[in-house]
Amino acid sequence: MRAFARSAFGPLFDLPPIVRLMAVGRLVNSGARRMAMPFLALYLAEVLRVPTGQIGVILALSPLFGVIGQSFGGAITDRLGRRPVLIASLAFEALMLLLMAFVNSLAAFAVLNALLGLLGAAYWPTSQAVVADATKPNERVRSYAFLYFTNNIGSAIGPAVGAGLAITGHSLVFSLAAAIVFSWAVVLFLRLPDTAPSAAERQPFGSGYLRALRDRRLLLYVLAAFLANFAYNQMDISLPLFLVRMHVQGASAVYGVFMSLNAVMVVLFSLFVARLTERRSPTRVLAAGASLYVLSLLGLAIARGTLALIALDVPFTVGEMLGATVSGAYLASLAPVADRGVYMGVSSLSWALSSALAPLTSGFLLGVLAPSTVLFTLALLPAGAAFLYARFGTLPAAAGASVGA
């Protein structure tokens, strides 16, 4: 056990201090988000009695407007710098969460969730760019795996805290989440140096998009990642809708256990998985992860009972870990130094679009079709992603090259 701990955690102490700072940020931000947002769907369904189709629309607004925010956020961070964009994004996110604590109408939640996506979306691609700026190529798989690791510590803590606080009402949940996010913005204001290219090296605003859209490897990755992420979000964002539609008793508790267990497994095993994937072809790793999403959706379609639902955490989580441990480092290897924000922003469209369309699609389909029919159909999408990763790949010309090399 001691040798395993040294092997898994020892190299993390050699990472640049900025990486460790951004990793703590992922823990704080994900914990606050997971404390509040996943329970928004259950609040709308169980308290406001909103139909599932309308809930799907509300949940889709944040990632849908996040597409716009991330599209421009990457170019803004390349032009203005990483530090101001990170701080502003967190401050706006905190404000929207705080306002959610004091509203009780469907229209108000819709507006605030849309603004949360639009104004808070730049945080993810900017933090990814910070890590690319601060690391050498052979450090990146470990660095991005560390961010993923701490992100899931927050994801493990957040739902458990949110479930406990939700008993007293949604106001306390959203107020506490807002306070946590704003506190982290203050920490970054005091501690984070700017890692962006110097003013002399920065390109004209928006010029990086032309270079990104001509990069075939990036576009193939975005397409395949969209299909895989769409499947992921069925088990993540949309799972409460399926549980309600399947008449699972204690849907809130089942969802909380599912997501907390997912995060615990990531915390226990993601750094070990990163060591296994560090020297392997990233497209093969990504194809394997997408294939496990197929298995997860098919399993959910035929699952009977709480234990069967919880058991699906295993293929779902392994698939998630396989994708997360190589994707960030691979994208960093593609991006020119002056265009890192743009590349991270464009790549994040696969996540933003899938996050927007997944609840919208499942909410609509669950209103007219049986859950099993919906899930069997949706399983075709990650199957397509696995095919794209395996058949076309996203590697540079030297086939079989390692991201971590």
C-alpha positions in Angstrom: 0.0 0.0 0.0 2.8 2.4 0.9 4.5 1.7 -2.5 1.2 2.3 -4.3 0.7 5.6 -2.5 4.2 6.7 -3.3 3.8 5.7 -6.9 0.4 7.4 -7.3 0.9 10.6 -5.3 4.7 11.2 -5.2 5.0 12.7 -8.7 2.3 15.3 -7.8 4.6 17.1 -5.5 6.9 17.8 -8.4 4.2 19.6 -10.3 4.4 23.5 -10.6 2.7 25.4 -7.7 0.2 26.9 -10.1 -1.1 23.5 -11.0 -1.6 22.7 -7.4 -3.5 26.0 -6.9 -5.7 25.3 -9.9 -6.4 21.8 -8.6 -7.6 23.2 -5.3 -9.8 25.6 -7.3 -11.3 22.6 -9.1 -12.2 21.0 -5.8 -13.8 24.2 -4.4 -15.7 25.1 -7.6 -17.0 21.6 -8.3 -18.0 21.1 -4.7 -20.1 24.3 -4.7 -21.6 23.5 -8.1 -22.5 19.9 -7.1 -23.9 21.1 -3.9 -26.5 23.1 -5.6 -27.1 22.5 -9.3 -27.9 18.7 -9.5 -30.7 19.2 -7.0 -32.3 22.0 -9.1 -34.0 19.4 -11.2 -35.4 17.6 -8.1 -36.5 20.9 -6.6 -38.4 21.8 -9.7 -40.0 18.3 -10.0 -40.8 17.7 -6.4 -41.6 21.2 -5.0 -42.7 23.3 -8.0 -44.3 20.2 -9.7 -42.8 21.1 -13.1 -43.2 18.6 -15.9 -40.0 16.7 -17.0 -40.0 18.3 -20.4 -39.9 21.8 -19.0 -37.2 20.7 -16.4 -35.1 19.5 -19.3 -35.4 22.9 -21.0 -34.4 24.7 -17.7 -31.4 22.4 -17.2 -30.3 22.9 -20.8 -30.2 26.7 -20.6 -26.9 26.9 -18.6 -24.8 24.7 -20.9 -26.6 26.1 -24.0 -25.6 29.7 -23.1 -22.3 28.3 -21.9 -21.6 27.5 -25.6 -21.6 31.2 -26.2 -19.6 32.0 -23.1 -16.9 29.4 -23.9 -16.7 30.3 -27.5 -15.7 33.8 -26.7 -14.1 33.0 -23.4 -11.1 31.3 -25.0 -10.3 34.2 -27.2 -10.8 36.7 -24.4 -8.3 34.9 -22.2 -5.8 34.7 -25.0 -6.1 38.4 -25.4 -6.7 39.8 -21.9 -4.9 37.2 -19.8 -5.9 34.2 -17.6 -6.1 35.9 -14.2 -8.8 38.6 -14.9 -11.0 36.1 -16.9 -10.9 33.5 -14.1 -11.8 36.0 -11.4 -14.6 37.6 -13.4 -16.1 34.2 -14.3 -16.1 33.1 -10.7 -17.6 36.4 -9.4 -20.5 36.2 -12.0 -21.1 32.5 -11.1 -21.3 33.4 -7.4 -23.8 36.2 -8.1 -26.1 34.0 -10.1 -26.1 31.2 -7.5 -26.9 33.8 -4.8 -29.8 35.1 -6.7 -31.1 31.6 -7.2 -31.4 31.4 -3.4 -34.2 34.0 -3.4 -36.4 33.0 -6.4 -39.2 30.5 -6.6 -40.6 30.9 -10.1 -39.8 28.9 -13.2 -39.1 32.0 -15.3 -36.6 33.3 -12.7 -34.7 30.0 -12.6 -34.6 29.9 -16.4 -33.1 33.4 -16.6 -30.5 32.9 -13.9 -29.5 29.4 -15.1 -29.0 30.9 -18.6 -26.8 33.8 -17.2 -24.9 31.3 -15.1 -23.9 29.4 -18.2 -23.1 32.6 -20.2 -21.1 34.5 -17.6 -19.5 31.5 -15.7 -18.5 29.4 -18.7 -15.0 30.9 -19.2 -13.7 29.3 -16.1 -13.1 25.8 -17.5 -11.2 26.6 -20.7 -9.2 29.3 -18.9 -8.1 27.0 -16.1 -7.2 24.4 -18.7 -5.0 27.0 -20.5 -3.3 28.0 -17.2 -2.2 24.4 -16.7 -0.9 24.1 -20.3 1.0 27.4 -19.8 2.6 26.2 -16.6 3.6 22.6 -17.5 6.0 20.8 -19.7 4.6 18.2 -22.2 5.7 15.2 -20.0 3.9 16.7 -17.0 0.5 17.3 -18.6 -1.2 13.9 -18.2 -0.3 14.0 -14.5 -1.4 17.6 -14.2 -4.7 17.3 -15.8 -5.3 14.0 -14.0 -4.6 15.9 -10.7 -7.2 18.5 -11.6 -9.7 15.7 -12.5 -8.9 14.0 -9.2 -9.5 17.1 -7.0 -12.6 18.0 -9.1 -14.1 14.7 -8.1 -13.3 15.2 -4.4 -15.5 18.2 -4.6 -18.1 16.2 -6.6 -18.1 13.6 -3.8 -18.6 16.1 -1.0 -21.0 18.5 -2.8 -24.0 16.2 -3.4 -23.8 14.8 0.1 -23.8 18.3 1.6 -26.5 19.5 -0.8 -28.7 16.6 0.1 -28.5 17.4 3.7 -29.1 21.1 3.3 -31.9 20.6 0.8 -34.1 19.4 3.7 -34.2 22.9 5.0 -35.0 24.4 1.5 -33.1 25.5 -1.6 -32.2 29.0 -0.3 -29.5 27.7 2.1 -28.0 25.4 -0.5 -27.6 28.1 -3.2 -26.4 30.8 -0.7 -23.7 28.6 0.7 -22.6 27.6 -2.8 -22.4 31.3 -3.8 -20.3 32.1 -0.8 -17.8 29.3 -1.6 -17.4 30.3 -5.2 -16.9 34.0 -4.3 -14.4 33.1 -1.6 -12.3 31.3 -4.2 -12.4 34.3 -6.6 -10.9 36.3 -3.8 -8.1 33.7 -3.3 -7.2 33.8 -7.0 -7.2 37.6 -6.9 -4.6 37.4 -4.1 -2.5 34.4 -5.2 -2.7 33.7 -8.9 -0.1 35.2 -11.3 -1.0 35.6 -15.0 0.5 32.9 -17.2 -0.8 34.1 -20.6 1.6 35.0 -23.4 3.1 38.4 -23.2 1.4 41.3 -24.9 3.9 41.2 -27.7 3.2 37.5 -28.4 -0.6 37.8 -28.4 -2.5 37.5 -31.6 -5.3 39.8 -32.8 -8.6 39.0 -31.1 -10.4 36.1 -32.7 -7.6 35.1 -35.1 -7.1 31.8 -33.3 -10.5 30.6 -34.4 -9.4 30.5 -38.1 -6.4 28.3 -37.1 -8.4 26.1 -34.9 -11.1 25.5 -37.5 -8.5 24.4 -40.0 -7.1 21.8 -37.6 -8.6 18.5 -38.7 -7.4 16.7 -35.5 -9.1 19.2 -33.3 -12.4 19.0 -35.2 -12.4 15.2 -35.2 -11.9 15.3 -31.5 -14.7 17.8 -30.9 -17.1 15.6 -32.9 -16.3 12.4 -31.2 -16.1 14.0 -27.8 -19.6 15.5 -28.3 -21.1 12.1 -28.9 -19.3 10.6 -25.9 -20.2 13.5 -23.6 -23.8 13.3 -24.7 -23.9 9.8 -23.2 -22.0 10.9 -20.1 -24.6 13.6 -19.4 -27.5 11.2 -19.7 -26.0 9.5 -16.6 -24.9 12.7 -15.0 -27.3 15.7 -15.6 -30.3 13.7 -16.8 -30.2 10.7 -14.4 -32.8 12.3 -12.0 -35.3 12.6 -14.9 -34.9 8.9 -15.7 -35.2 7.9 -12.1 -38.4 10.0 -11.7 -39.8 8.5 -15.0 -38.9 5.0 -13.9 -40.8 5.6 -10.6 -37.7 4.8 -8.5 -38.5 5.3 -4.8 -36.3 7.9 -3.1 -34.9 9.3 -6.4 -33.0 12.0 -4.6 -31.2 9.6 -2.3 -30.4 7.2 -5.2 -29.0 10.0 -7.3 -27.0 11.4 -4.4 -25.5 8.0 -3.7 -24.8 7.3 -7.4 -22.9 10.6 -7.9 -21.0 10.5 -4.6 -19.9 6.9 -5.3 -18.8 7.9 -8.7 -16.7 10.7 -7.3 -15.3 8.4 -4.6 -14.1 5.8 -7.2 -12.5 8.6 -9.2 -10.7 9.8 -6.1 -9.5 6.3 -5.3 -8.4 5.2 -8.8 -8.0 8.1 -11.2 -4.4 8.8 -10.5 -3.6 5.1 -10.9 -5.5 5.1 -14.2 -3.5 8.1 -15.3 -0.3 6.2 -14.8 -1.7 3.4 -17.0 -2.8 5.7 -19.8 0.2 8.1 -19.8 2.1 6.2 -22.5 -0.8 4.8 -24.5 -2.4 5.9 -27.6 -5.0 8.5 -26.5 -7.5 7.6 -29.2 -7.6 4.0 -28.1 -8.1 5.1 -24.5 -10.9 7.4 -25.5 -12.5 4.7 -27.7 -12.5 2.3 -24.7 -14.1 5.0 -22.5 -16.9 5.6 -25.0 -17.6 1.9 -25.3 -18.1 1.7 -21.5 -20.7 4.6 -21.8 -22.6 2.3 -24.3 -22.6 -0.4 -21.7 -23.8 2.0 -19.0 -26.8 3.3 -21.0 -27.8 -0.3 -22.0 -27.5 -1.3 -18.3 -29.7 1.5 -17.2 -32.3 0.5 -19.7 -32.7 -3.0 -18.2 -31.7 -2.3 -14.5 -34.2 -3.4 -11.9 -33.8 -2.3 -8.3 -31.6 0.2 -6.5 -28.5 -2.1 -6.3 -28.5 -2.7 -10.0 -28.7 1.1 -10.6 -25.8 1.7 -8.3 -23.7 -1.2 -9.9 -23.8 0.8 -13.2 -21.4 3.2 -11.5 -18.5 0.9 -12.3 -18.5 0.9 -16.1 -19.7 4.5 -16.1 -16.9 5.7 -13.9 -14.2 3.7 -15.6 -15.3 5.1 -18.9 -15.2 8.6 -17.4 -11.7 8.1 -16.0 -10.3 6.8 -19.3 -11.4 9.8 -21.2 -10.5 12.4 -18.5 -7.0 11.3 -18.0 -5.8 11.8 -21.6 -8.1 14.5 -23.2 -6.7 17.6 -21.6 -3.1 16.7 -22.3 -3.8 15.8 -25.9 -5.6 19.1 -26.5 -2.7 20.9 -24.9 -0.3 19.1 -27.4 -2.4 20.3 -30.3 -2.7 24.0 -29.3 -0.2 26.6 -30.4 1.0 28.7 -27.4 -0.8 31.9 -28.5 -4.0 30.0 -29.2 -4.4 27.8 -26.1 -7.4 29.6 -24.8 -9.2 29.3 -28.2 -8.3 25.6 -28.6 -9.6 24.9 -25.1 -12.7 27.0 -25.7 -13.4 25.2 -29.1 -12.9 21.8 -27.6 -15.1 22.6 -24.6 -18.0 23.1 -27.1 -18.3 19.3 -27.2 -19.1 19.4 -23.5 -21.2 22.5 -23.5 -23.4 21.4 -26.5 -23.8 17.9 -25.1 -24.7 19.3 -21.6 -27.3 21.5 -23.2 -28.8 18.9 -25.5 -28.7 15.9 -23.2 -31.4 17.0 -20.7 -33.4 18.8 -23.4 -33.5 15.6 -25.5 -34.1 13.2 -22.6 -36.7 15.5 -21.1 -38.6 15.6 -24.4 -38.2 11.9 -25.2 -39.2 10.7 -21.8 -42.5 12.6 -22.2 -43.5 10.4 -25.2 -41.4 7.2 -24.9 -40.6 4.5 -22.4 -37.3 5.1 -20.6 -35.8 1.8 -21.9 -36.6 2.9 -25.5 -34.9 6.2 -25.0 -31.8 4.6 -23.5 -31.4 2.0 -26.2 -31.6 4.7 -28.8 -29.2 7.0 -27.0 -26.6 4.2 -26.7 -26.0 4.5 -30.4 -24.2 7.9 -29.9 -21.3 6.7 -27.7 -21.0 3.7 -30.1 -20.5 6.3 -32.9 -17.9 8.1 -30.8 -15.9 4.8 -30.1 -16.0 4.2 -33.9 -14.6 7.7 -34.7 -11.9 7.4 -32.1 -10.8 4.0 -33.3 -11.3 4.5 -37.0 -10.1 8.0 -37.7 -8.3 8.9 -34.5 -7.1 12.3 -33.4 -3.4 11.7 -33.2 -0.7 13.7 -35.0 0.9 12.1 -38.1 3.1 9.8 -36.0 0.6 7.1 -35.3 0.8 5.6 -31.9 2.7 8.5 -30.4 2.1 9.1 -26.7 0.6 12.2 -25.3 2.9 12.0 -22.3 6.0 11.7 -24.4 
